[in-house]
Amino acid sequence: MRSNLFDATNQERQTTDRWALQSSKMLRCALQPQSPEIIAAAGAMVAYQGQMDFAYQGSGGGMKLLKKLATGEGGNLMHVRGQGEVFFAKNAEEIFLLQLEGDAITLNTKNLLAFDSSIQWDIRSLGSGGFMAGGLFNLFLQGQGMVAVTSDGPPMLLDCSQQPTYVDPQAAVCWSANLQPQIKNDFKMGSLIGRGSGESFQLGFHGPGFVVVQPSEGAPVVTSS
């Protein structure tokens, strides 16, 4: 049988790295019984080799449980353990790896692919008004380990230190944990009728740090008639 489907570029890339991109849209993670487990977005697994166990990630109880129940954030996470290789992808989106070295980052839940279970996570609020902006609660990650995030198209990195930067909440992928975005409304209430876009509200960033923006607002919001 002959086909360019069997080209070397489409074959699994052999590596001893725990986290490795097989392509810009496919992530391979190697797991061993003694290695940290992986927390991933539910439904992100597309294949695995070896023996794997998948279970929903618990909320951790306490305030994290209350915030999870109230917001839905953190509710679509799964715990992955085992021995072998597991492959993750999400809607053919671009994948990027972030190595946390005791530092932290904030990201939109929809852009999370996976992270080491050694990393501490929590649900954080952006302040009042965010429910209408669609981005009131996001994930805060801190510690030592790897984080994989997705971008719906090639991302853009914006420096927020020189001047105020405003981003559609649906297009924001992740940002420096030290930044505290503010909700900004550029439209009068009358203009919101029939609008499903996040363009009515923006997240305002200003200070030493960065925000990553994707060239997409995600799936369009369907409003009832």
Sequence and secondary structure as in RCSB ss.txt:
>XXXX:A:sequence
MRSNLFDATNQERQTTDRWALQSSKMLRCALQPQSPEIIAAAGAMVAYQGQMDFAYQGSGGGMKLLKKLATGEGG
NLMHVRGQGEVFFAKNAEEIFLLQLEGDAITLNTKNLLAFDSSIQWDIRSLGSGGFMAGGLFNLFLQGQGMVAVT
SDGPPMLLDCSQQPTYVDPQAAVCWSANLQPQIKNDFKMGSLIGRGSGESFQLGFHGPGFVVVQPSEGAPVVTSS
>XXXX:A:secstr
   GGGSGGGS    S SEEEEETTEEEEEE TTS  EEEETT EEEEEEEEEEEE    SHHHHHHHHHH TTT
TEEEEEEEEEEEE STT EEEEEEEEEEEEEE GGGEEEEETTSEEEEEE  TTHHHHT SEEEEEEEEEEEEEE
ESSS EEEE SSS EEE TTTEEEEETT   EEEE S GGGGTT  SGGGEEEEE SSSEEEE S   S      
